[in-house]
Amino acid sequence: MTSEYVCLSLILARKLREELLDFLSEQPGQTSGFTVSDAAGHGSGVQLPTAAERVKGHADQVHVQIVLPGADARRLVDQLRHSFAGCNLVYWIAPVAEFGTIA
């Protein structure tokens, strides 16, 4: 049976960046690598907890993308639910048509 690859995207408040990256780094076998970017969250569901964010009109967030087998992504989301409960972590899982490295 082959593993279907997916891209797990995570969006979280930037102040929790290091906590999230530490958590992901401690997941051997599930996250062999990931990409991290700063993001600006907009929309009716986005919380703007600081005065600076309210003035700017967007939330300072971090966006993490991980390509991994679908079963591992679902298991990782379950672990995130437990470890980041109440943190307003947003996630989605999208299929990956192809994945590789060009060296």
N, C-alpha and C positions, 0 to 999 in steps of 0.2 A: 504494500500500500504506500503510495507516495503522499508526501505532505503538501497540502495546498498552502501556498504562501499568501499572507495578508499583510497589510500595513496598518498597524495600530497607531493611531494619533491620540496624543494626550495634550490637553490644555489645562493649565493650572496657574494660579497667582504666582507672579515672579518671586515673591518673598519666600515661596516654598521650593524654589528651584533646587537648592543644594540637597534638601531632604528627599526630593523626588529622584535626583540623580544618584544619591547614595543608595536609595532603595533599589533602583534599577541595576546598579552595579553589584548588588548583593544577590542577584537572581541568576546564579550560574546555570548555563544550559538554555535559559529562556531568552536572554538578551545578550547575544554575542556582540552587539553593537547598536548604536542608535544615534540619531541626529537631533541636535538641540538648537532651537532658534528663539530669539525674543519675539514676542507678538504683542499686538495692540488689540484688545478685545472690544468689540462694538456690539450693540444690540440690546433689545429689551430684557433679555435674561442675564446680561452681564452686570455684575456688582461693581460699583465704584466706591470702595471703602475709604479711600484717602482723599483729602482735599485736593491734592495735586492731580489725582485721576479725574476728579469731578471737573476741575478747571480744564484739563486736557480733553475731556470728553471720551476717554477710553481707559480700559483697565490694563495695567502692566502685567503681561502674562508670559509664560514660557510655553513653547510648542515642541513636543518631543514626537519623533516618528521612529517606529521600530518595524522592520520587516522580519517576520518570523512565521512559523507554521501556525495555521488557524487554531489548532487545539492549544498551543502554547499561549496564544494571544488571549483566548477566553480564560485560561487558568490565571494569567497575569492580571486580567481585569478583576477576577474574583479576589485576588490578593490585594489589589489596589483598593477595592471596595472596603476591605477590612482595615487596611493601614491608613487610608486617607479619607475615612468617613467624615462627613461634615465640611470638607475642604472645597466643595464645589468643583471637583475635578471633572472635566468634560472629556469624553472619549468617543472615538468611532473606529470601526474596523472596516477596511475596504479591501477587496480582492486585488492581488498583484498578478498581472498577466505574465510577467517575466521578471526574473531577478538574477543578477550576476555581477561580476566585476570585470572590467577591462583593464588589464595590467599593462 
